[in-house]
Amino acid sequence: YVDELINATEKIASWLKKNNNSLVPLPINPPISALDKAGSVTFVKHSFTINRPNKHRILAVVYLPENLQKPAPVVVIAPGFNSDISSLTYVAEHLASYGFGVAALNFPDTDQQRITEYLEGVDNLSQPNAWLEQPKDITLLLDTIEKKAQSNSSWRGKLDLNNVGVLGQSLGGYTSLAIGGSQIDWNHLVQACQSLKNPDLIFLNSALLWQCRGVNGPVPDGNLQDRRVKAVIAINPVSSPIFGKKGLSQMKVPVMLFAGSNDKFAPAILEQIQPFTELTQSDKYLLFLKGGTHLSFLTGGGNFDFSLQILSPGADPSLARSYLKSLSLA
């Protein structure tokens, strides 16, 4: 199993390098190389909290563009496990500088503060299946912004909340796929988790271990789609076996997946490349970053020690972040 995973990843990287000259470039004007420069639109940042009944509050920020002639489409930024808003602030500010309304939030059950408090012994981890319902936090965020737009004159008419994109990393990548229309296939997950009982197999997929934590708990809501979401970008997402072919085939909106060849937490073959082939819509894209790790697209945040090789952001994280700014804008 270990050899197959490593060899398959190396073969894909070699194939892409060999066939690079024959691949058709994306028809983008201006070209990708020009899109990582900041735009000229000014924006104002607002921070606020959202109450959830009997649960930790949500910390959120919204970047409101100024002096636009029409309401701006909105992009929601969804950070991953043990991370927070700061890890993708550079993407939020980049999109805002081009006239997008941008909203970002911390997920109270898996963010940096919660994990820090757990490690310090002052709080417990949430229920094993709590992360599955993170899309509901984004829906609550959008509902809250909608109310602000109705009641606050400085927000009124600024945002087009029926034209939303979601960009998420790791568990935030799962969240973006779920809220975009991929459906949880619980039976598929339960069957996959049975393989963990095989003493003859060694597993390199930490994402599978995470997904199987709550497999004996209550069955979650399988459909978490918010129809205001019209496009999805999932960076190093946790996506298999939680969705499976059946669940991913329900995704109808445009989607882009980012994968790293050296991702130890959500291996590219299992969590991005194979799921990419199971997406049925034609408007889908895959970016495979040679040498990329699970943290290549982040700027820090969370309890990560970048000096450890397994947690390294990669040889040249500035290149990865340039790609993310350019492609997310495109």
C-alpha positions as a Markdown table, in Angstrom:
| # | Residue | x | y | z |
|---|---|---|---|---|
| 1 | Tyr | 0.0 | 0.0 | 0.0 |
| 2 | Val | 2.8 | 2.4 | 0.9 |
| 3 | Asp | 4.8 | 1.6 | -2.2 |
| 4 | Glu | 1.8 | 1.9 | -4.4 |
| 5 | Leu | 0.9 | 5.4 | -3.1 |
| 6 | Ile | 4.5 | 6.7 | -3.4 |
| 7 | Asn | 5.1 | 5.3 | -6.8 |
| 8 | Ala | 1.7 | 6.5 | -8.2 |
| 9 | Thr | 2.4 | 10.0 | -7.0 |
| 10 | Glu | 5.9 | 10.0 | -8.6 |
| 11 | Lys | 4.4 | 8.6 | -11.9 |
| 12 | Ile | 1.9 | 11.4 | -12.1 |
| 13 | Ala | 4.5 | 14.1 | -11.4 |
| 14 | Ser | 6.8 | 12.5 | -14.1 |
| 15 | Trp | 3.9 | 12.3 | -16.6 |
| 16 | Leu | 2.9 | 16.0 | -16.1 |
| 17 | Lys | 6.6 | 17.1 | -16.5 |
| 18 | Lys | 6.9 | 15.0 | -19.7 |
| 19 | Asn | 3.7 | 16.2 | -21.2 |
| 20 | Asn | 3.9 | 19.8 | -20.1 |
| 21 | Asn | 4.5 | 21.1 | -23.6 |
| 22 | Ser | 1.5 | 19.3 | -25.0 |
| 23 | Leu | -1.0 | 20.6 | -22.4 |
| 24 | Val | -3.3 | 23.3 | -23.6 |
| 25 | Pro | -2.9 | 26.5 | -21.5 |
| 26 | Leu | -6.0 | 28.1 | -19.9 |
| 27 | Pro | -7.4 | 30.8 | -22.2 |
| 28 | Ile | -7.1 | 33.6 | -19.6 |
| 29 | Asn | -6.6 | 37.3 | -20.5 |
| 30 | Pro | -4.7 | 38.9 | -19.0 |
| 31 | Pro | -2.3 | 35.9 | -18.5 |
| 32 | Ile | -1.9 | 34.1 | -15.2 |
| 33 | Ser | 1.6 | 35.7 | -14.6 |
| 34 | Ala | 0.0 | 39.1 | -14.4 |
| 35 | Leu | -2.8 | 38.2 | -11.9 |
| 36 | Asp | -0.7 | 38.0 | -8.7 |
| 37 | Lys | -0.2 | 41.8 | -8.6 |
| 38 | Ala | -2.5 | 43.7 | -6.3 |
| 39 | Gly | -5.5 | 45.4 | -7.8 |
| 40 | Ser | -6.5 | 49.0 | -7.4 |
| 41 | Val | -9.9 | 48.8 | -5.6 |
| 42 | Thr | -9.9 | 50.1 | -2.0 |
| 43 | Phe | -11.7 | 48.2 | 0.7 |
| 44 | Val | -12.7 | 48.4 | 4.4 |
| 45 | Lys | -12.2 | 45.5 | 6.8 |
| 46 | His | -14.9 | 44.7 | 9.4 |
| 47 | Ser | -14.5 | 42.2 | 12.2 |
| 48 | Phe | -17.4 | 40.8 | 14.3 |
| 49 | Thr | -18.6 | 37.7 | 16.1 |
| 50 | Ile | -21.6 | 35.5 | 15.4 |
| 51 | Asn | -23.4 | 33.6 | 18.2 |
| 52 | Arg | -24.3 | 30.0 | 17.8 |
| 53 | Pro | -26.8 | 28.5 | 20.3 |
| 54 | Asn | -25.0 | 26.7 | 23.1 |
| 55 | Lys | -21.8 | 26.6 | 21.1 |
| 56 | His | -18.5 | 28.6 | 20.7 |
| 57 | Arg | -19.0 | 31.9 | 18.9 |
| 58 | Ile | -17.7 | 32.4 | 15.3 |
| 59 | Leu | -15.1 | 35.1 | 14.7 |
| 60 | Ala | -15.5 | 36.6 | 11.2 |
| 61 | Val | -14.1 | 39.4 | 9.0 |
| 62 | Val | -15.5 | 41.0 | 5.9 |
| 63 | Tyr | -13.7 | 43.1 | 3.3 |
| 64 | Leu | -16.1 | 45.5 | 1.8 |
| 65 | Pro | -15.0 | 47.0 | -1.6 |
| 66 | Glu | -15.5 | 50.8 | -2.1 |
| 67 | Asn | -16.7 | 52.9 | -4.9 |
| 68 | Leu | -18.1 | 50.1 | -7.1 |
| 69 | Gln | -20.9 | 50.7 | -9.6 |
| 70 | Lys | -22.7 | 47.4 | -8.7 |
| 71 | Pro | -22.8 | 44.8 | -5.9 |
| 72 | Ala | -19.7 | 42.8 | -5.7 |
| 73 | Pro | -19.6 | 39.0 | -5.9 |
| 74 | Val | -18.5 | 37.4 | -2.6 |
| 75 | Val | -15.7 | 34.9 | -1.8 |
| 76 | Val | -15.7 | 33.1 | 1.5 |
| 77 | Ile | -12.4 | 32.0 | 2.9 |
| 78 | Ala | -12.5 | 28.7 | 4.9 |
| 79 | Pro | -9.3 | 27.8 | 6.9 |
| 80 | Gly | -8.3 | 24.3 | 7.8 |
| 81 | Phe | -7.7 | 22.4 | 11.0 |
| 82 | Asn | -5.5 | 24.1 | 13.7 |
| 83 | Ser | -5.5 | 27.2 | 11.5 |
| 84 | Asp | -7.4 | 30.5 | 11.4 |
| 85 | Ile | -8.2 | 33.5 | 9.2 |
| 86 | Ser | -4.7 | 34.8 | 9.2 |
| 87 | Ser | -3.3 | 31.9 | 7.3 |
| 88 | Leu | -5.1 | 33.0 | 4.1 |
| 89 | Thr | -5.3 | 36.7 | 4.7 |
| 90 | Tyr | -3.1 | 37.4 | 1.7 |
| 91 | Val | -5.6 | 35.8 | -0.6 |
| 92 | Ala | -8.5 | 37.7 | 1.0 |
| 93 | Glu | -6.8 | 41.0 | 0.5 |
| 94 | His | -5.7 | 40.1 | -3.0 |
| 95 | Leu | -9.3 | 39.3 | -4.1 |
| 96 | Ala | -10.7 | 42.4 | -2.3 |
| 97 | Ser | -8.2 | 44.6 | -4.2 |
| 98 | Tyr | -9.9 | 43.5 | -7.4 |
| 99 | Gly | -13.4 | 44.3 | -6.2 |
| 100 | Phe | -14.6 | 41.1 | -4.7 |
| 101 | Gly | -16.4 | 41.2 | -1.4 |
| 102 | Val | -14.5 | 38.8 | 0.9 |
| 103 | Ala | -15.6 | 37.1 | 4.1 |
| 104 | Ala | -13.5 | 34.8 | 6.3 |
| 105 | Leu | -14.2 | 32.9 | 9.5 |
| 106 | Asn | -12.7 | 30.8 | 12.1 |
| 107 | Phe | -14.3 | 27.4 | 12.7 |
| 108 | Pro | -14.8 | 27.2 | 16.5 |
| 109 | Asp | -14.5 | 23.4 | 16.7 |
| 110 | Thr | -11.2 | 23.1 | 14.8 |
| 111 | Asp | -9.5 | 26.5 | 14.8 |
| 112 | Gln | -6.1 | 27.5 | 16.3 |
| 113 | Gln | -7.6 | 28.8 | 19.5 |
| 114 | Arg | -9.5 | 25.6 | 20.2 |
| 115 | Ile | -6.5 | 23.4 | 19.5 |
| 116 | Thr | -4.2 | 25.5 | 21.6 |
| 117 | Glu | -6.6 | 25.4 | 24.6 |
| 118 | Tyr | -6.9 | 21.6 | 24.2 |
| 119 | Leu | -3.1 | 21.2 | 24.2 |
| 120 | Glu | -2.9 | 23.4 | 27.3 |
| 121 | Gly | -5.5 | 21.3 | 29.0 |
| 122 | Val | -8.1 | 24.1 | 29.4 |
| 123 | Asp | -10.7 | 22.8 | 26.9 |
| 124 | Asn | -11.7 | 19.5 | 25.2 |
| 125 | Leu | -11.8 | 18.7 | 21.6 |
| 126 | Ser | -15.3 | 18.9 | 20.0 |
| 127 | Gln | -17.4 | 15.9 | 19.2 |
| 128 | Pro | -15.6 | 13.8 | 16.5 |
| 129 | Asn | -18.2 | 14.6 | 13.9 |
| 130 | Ala | -18.5 | 18.4 | 14.6 |
| 131 | Trp | -16.2 | 19.3 | 11.7 |
| 132 | Leu | -18.7 | 17.7 | 9.2 |
| 133 | Glu | -21.1 | 20.5 | 9.9 |
| 134 | Gln | -18.7 | 23.4 | 9.2 |
| 135 | Pro | -20.6 | 24.3 | 6.0 |
| 136 | Lys | -23.5 | 25.3 | 8.3 |
| 137 | Asp | -21.2 | 27.9 | 9.8 |
| 138 | Ile | -20.6 | 29.4 | 6.4 |
| 139 | Thr | -24.4 | 29.5 | 5.7 |
| 140 | Leu | -24.8 | 31.2 | 9.1 |
| 141 | Leu | -22.1 | 33.7 | 8.1 |
| 142 | Leu | -23.8 | 34.5 | 4.8 |
| 143 | Asp | -27.2 | 34.9 | 6.6 |
| 144 | Thr | -25.6 | 37.3 | 9.1 |
| 145 | Ile | -24.0 | 39.4 | 6.3 |
| 146 | Glu | -27.4 | 39.5 | 4.5 |
| 147 | Lys | -29.0 | 40.9 | 7.7 |
| 148 | Lys | -26.2 | 43.5 | 8.0 |
| 149 | Ala | -26.7 | 44.6 | 4.4 |
| 150 | Gln | -30.4 | 45.1 | 5.2 |
| 151 | Ser | -29.9 | 47.0 | 8.5 |
| 152 | Asn | -26.7 | 48.9 | 8.0 |
| 153 | Ser | -26.5 | 51.7 | 5.4 |
| 154 | Ser | -22.7 | 51.3 | 5.0 |
| 155 | Trp | -23.2 | 47.7 | 3.9 |
| 156 | Arg | -26.4 | 48.2 | 1.8 |
| 157 | Gly | -26.0 | 47.4 | -1.9 |
| 158 | Lys | -22.3 | 46.5 | -1.6 |
| 159 | Leu | -22.5 | 42.7 | -1.9 |
| 160 | Asp | -24.1 | 40.2 | -4.3 |
| 161 | Leu | -25.0 | 37.4 | -1.9 |
| 162 | Asn | -26.5 | 35.2 | -4.6 |
| 163 | Asn | -23.1 | 35.0 | -6.3 |
| 164 | Val | -20.8 | 33.4 | -3.8 |
| 165 | Gly | -17.5 | 31.5 | -4.2 |
| 166 | Val | -15.9 | 29.5 | -1.4 |
| 167 | Leu | -12.1 | 29.0 | -1.1 |
| 168 | Gly | -11.0 | 26.5 | 1.6 |
| 169 | Gln | -7.9 | 24.6 | 2.7 |
| 170 | Ser | -7.7 | 21.1 | 4.2 |
| 171 | Leu | -10.8 | 20.7 | 6.4 |
| 172 | Gly | -11.9 | 24.1 | 4.9 |
| 173 | Gly | -11.4 | 22.4 | 1.5 |
| 174 | Tyr | -13.8 | 19.7 | 2.6 |
| 175 | Thr | -16.2 | 22.4 | 3.7 |
| 176 | Ser | -16.0 | 24.2 | 0.3 |
| 177 | Leu | -16.9 | 21.0 | -1.5 |
| 178 | Ala | -19.7 | 20.2 | 0.8 |
| 179 | Ile | -21.4 | 23.6 | 0.7 |
| 180 | Gly | -20.8 | 23.6 | -3.1 |
| 181 | Gly | -22.9 | 20.5 | -3.6 |
| 182 | Ser | -20.9 | 17.4 | -2.9 |
| 183 | Gln | -22.9 | 15.1 | -0.6 |
| 184 | Ile | -21.6 | 13.0 | 2.3 |
| 185 | Asp | -21.7 | 9.3 | 1.6 |
| 186 | Trp | -21.7 | 7.9 | 5.1 |
| 187 | Asn | -21.9 | 4.3 | 4.0 |
| 188 | His | -18.9 | 4.7 | 1.8 |
| 189 | Leu | -16.9 | 6.2 | 4.7 |
| 190 | Val | -18.0 | 3.4 | 7.1 |
| 191 | Gln | -16.8 | 0.7 | 4.6 |
| 192 | Ala | -13.5 | 2.5 | 4.1 |
| 193 | Cys | -12.9 | 2.7 | 7.8 |
| 194 | Gln | -13.2 | -1.0 | 8.1 |
| 195 | Ser | -9.8 | -1.4 | 6.4 |
| 196 | Leu | -8.1 | 0.3 | 9.4 |
| 197 | Lys | -8.7 | -3.0 | 11.2 |
| 198 | Asn | -6.4 | -4.9 | 8.9 |
| 199 | Pro | -3.1 | -5.4 | 10.8 |
| 200 | Asp | -1.3 | -6.2 | 7.5 |
| 201 | Leu | -1.8 | -2.6 | 6.1 |
| 202 | Ile | 0.2 | 0.5 | 6.9 |
| 203 | Phe | -1.6 | 3.7 | 6.3 |
| 204 | Leu | 0.0 | 7.0 | 5.1 |
| 205 | Asn | -3.3 | 8.9 | 4.9 |
| 206 | Ser | -3.8 | 10.9 | 8.0 |
| 207 | Ala | -7.0 | 12.3 | 6.5 |
| 208 | Leu | -8.6 | 8.9 | 6.6 |
| 209 | Leu | -7.7 | 8.5 | 10.3 |
| 210 | Trp | -9.3 | 11.9 | 11.0 |
| 211 | Gln | -12.5 | 11.0 | 9.1 |
| 212 | Cys | -12.8 | 7.7 | 10.9 |
| 213 | Arg | -12.7 | 9.3 | 14.4 |
| 214 | Gly | -16.5 | 9.7 | 14.5 |
| 215 | Val | -17.6 | 6.8 | 12.3 |
| 216 | Asn | -19.5 | 5.2 | 15.2 |
| 217 | Gly | -21.2 | 8.4 | 16.1 |
| 218 | Pro | -24.5 | 9.9 | 14.8 |
| 219 | Val | -25.0 | 10.0 | 11.1 |
| 220 | Pro | -24.6 | 13.6 | 9.9 |
| 221 | Asp | -26.7 | 15.6 | 7.5 |
| 222 | Gly | -25.5 | 14.4 | 4.1 |
| 223 | Asn | -26.7 | 17.5 | 2.1 |
| 224 | Leu | -25.0 | 20.7 | 3.3 |
| 225 | Gln | -25.3 | 22.6 | 0.0 |
| 226 | Asp | -26.0 | 26.4 | 0.0 |
| 227 | Arg | -27.3 | 27.3 | -3.4 |
| 228 | Arg | -25.9 | 30.8 | -3.1 |
| 229 | Val | -22.5 | 29.2 | -3.7 |
| 230 | Lys | -21.7 | 29.3 | -7.4 |
| 231 | Ala | -18.0 | 28.2 | -7.5 |
| 232 | Val | -15.5 | 26.3 | -5.3 |
| 233 | Ile | -11.8 | 26.2 | -4.8 |
| 234 | Ala | -10.5 | 23.4 | -2.5 |
| 235 | Ile | -6.8 | 23.5 | -1.5 |
| 236 | Asn | -5.3 | 20.2 | -0.3 |
| 237 | Pro | -8.9 | 19.2 | 0.7 |
| 238 | Val | -10.0 | 16.2 | 2.8 |
| 239 | Ser | -12.4 | 14.7 | 0.4 |
| 240 | Ser | -12.2 | 10.9 | 0.4 |
| 241 | Pro | -13.8 | 8.7 | 1.4 |
| 242 | Ile | -16.2 | 11.2 | 3.1 |
| 243 | Phe | -17.8 | 11.9 | -0.3 |
| 244 | Gly | -17.0 | 9.0 | -2.6 |
| 245 | Lys | -17.9 | 8.9 | -6.3 |
| 246 | Lys | -21.6 | 9.0 | -5.5 |
| 247 | Gly | -21.3 | 12.2 | -3.4 |
| 248 | Leu | -18.8 | 14.0 | -5.6 |
| 249 | Ser | -21.0 | 13.4 | -8.7 |
| 250 | Gln | -23.6 | 15.7 | -7.1 |
| 251 | Met | -21.3 | 18.7 | -7.5 |
| 252 | Lys | -22.6 | 20.9 | -10.3 |
| 253 | Val | -20.8 | 24.2 | -9.8 |
| 254 | Pro | -17.3 | 25.0 | -11.2 |
| 255 | Val | -14.6 | 23.6 | -9.0 |
| 256 | Met | -10.8 | 23.8 | -8.8 |
| 257 | Leu | -8.7 | 21.4 | -6.7 |
| 258 | Phe | -5.1 | 22.1 | -5.5 |
| 259 | Ala | -2.8 | 19.2 | -4.7 |
| 260 | Gly | 0.8 | 18.9 | -3.5 |
| 261 | Ser | 3.0 | 15.9 | -4.3 |
| 262 | Asn | 4.6 | 15.9 | -0.8 |
| 263 | Asp | 1.3 | 16.3 | 1.1 |
| 264 | Lys | 1.6 | 13.9 | 4.1 |
| 265 | Phe | -1.7 | 14.8 | 5.7 |
| 266 | Ala | -4.1 | 14.6 | 2.7 |
| 267 | Pro | -2.1 | 12.7 | 0.1 |
| 268 | Ala | -2.7 | 14.0 | -3.5 |
| 269 | Ile | -3.6 | 10.6 | -5.0 |
| 270 | Leu | -6.2 | 9.7 | -2.5 |
| 271 | Glu | -7.7 | 13.1 | -1.5 |
| 272 | Gln | -7.5 | 15.2 | -4.6 |
| 273 | Ile | -6.5 | 13.4 | -7.8 |
| 274 | Gln | -8.8 | 10.4 | -7.6 |
| 275 | Pro | -11.7 | 12.6 | -6.3 |
| 276 | Phe | -11.0 | 14.9 | -9.3 |
| 277 | Thr | -11.7 | 12.1 | -11.7 |
| 278 | Glu | -15.0 | 11.4 | -9.9 |
| 279 | Leu | -16.3 | 14.9 | -10.5 |
| 280 | Thr | -18.8 | 14.7 | -13.3 |
| 281 | Gln | -19.1 | 18.4 | -14.4 |
| 282 | Ser | -17.0 | 19.6 | -17.3 |
| 283 | Asp | -16.0 | 22.9 | -15.6 |
| 284 | Lys | -13.3 | 21.4 | -13.3 |
| 285 | Tyr | -9.6 | 22.1 | -12.8 |
| 286 | Leu | -6.7 | 20.5 | -11.0 |
| 287 | Leu | -3.5 | 22.1 | -10.0 |
| 288 | Phe | -0.7 | 19.7 | -9.0 |
| 289 | Leu | 2.2 | 21.4 | -7.3 |
| 290 | Lys | 5.4 | 19.4 | -7.5 |
| 291 | Gly | 7.1 | 19.4 | -4.1 |
| 292 | Gly | 4.0 | 21.0 | -2.5 |
| 293 | Thr | 3.1 | 20.1 | 1.0 |
| 294 | His | -0.1 | 20.5 | 3.1 |
| 295 | Leu | 1.0 | 23.9 | 4.2 |
| 296 | Ser | 2.5 | 25.3 | 1.0 |
| 297 | Phe | -0.3 | 27.8 | 0.4 |
| 298 | Leu | -0.5 | 29.1 | 4.0 |
| 299 | Thr | 1.4 | 32.0 | 5.6 |
| 300 | Gly | 1.4 | 30.6 | 9.2 |
| 301 | Gly | -1.1 | 30.5 | 12.0 |
| 302 | Gly | -1.9 | 27.4 | 14.1 |
| 303 | Asn | 0.5 | 25.3 | 16.1 |
| 304 | Phe | 2.7 | 24.3 | 13.2 |
| 305 | Asp | 6.5 | 24.1 | 13.5 |
| 306 | Phe | 7.7 | 24.8 | 9.9 |
| 307 | Ser | 11.2 | 23.6 | 10.9 |
| 308 | Leu | 9.9 | 20.0 | 10.8 |
| 309 | Gln | 10.1 | 18.5 | 7.4 |
| 310 | Ile | 6.7 | 16.8 | 7.5 |
| 311 | Leu | 5.2 | 20.3 | 8.3 |
| 312 | Ser | 7.3 | 22.2 | 5.8 |
| 313 | Pro | 5.6 | 24.7 | 3.6 |
| 314 | Gly | 7.7 | 23.5 | 0.7 |
| 315 | Ala | 10.9 | 24.6 | -1.1 |
| 316 | Asp | 9.4 | 27.8 | -2.5 |
| 317 | Pro | 6.1 | 28.7 | -0.8 |
| 318 | Ser | 6.1 | 32.1 | -2.4 |
| 319 | Leu | 5.6 | 30.4 | -5.8 |
| 320 | Ala | 2.7 | 28.4 | -4.4 |
| 321 | Arg | 1.1 | 31.5 | -3.0 |
| 322 | Ser | 1.6 | 33.4 | -6.2 |
| 323 | Tyr | -0.3 | 30.6 | -8.0 |
| 324 | Leu | -3.1 | 30.7 | -5.5 |
| 325 | Lys | -3.6 | 34.4 | -5.8 |
| 326 | Ser | -3.5 | 34.3 | -9.6 |
| 327 | Leu | -5.8 | 31.2 | -10.1 |
| 328 | Ser | -8.3 | 32.2 | -7.5 |
| 329 | Leu | -8.7 | 35.6 | -9.1 |
| 330 | Ala | -9.0 | 34.0 | -12.6 |
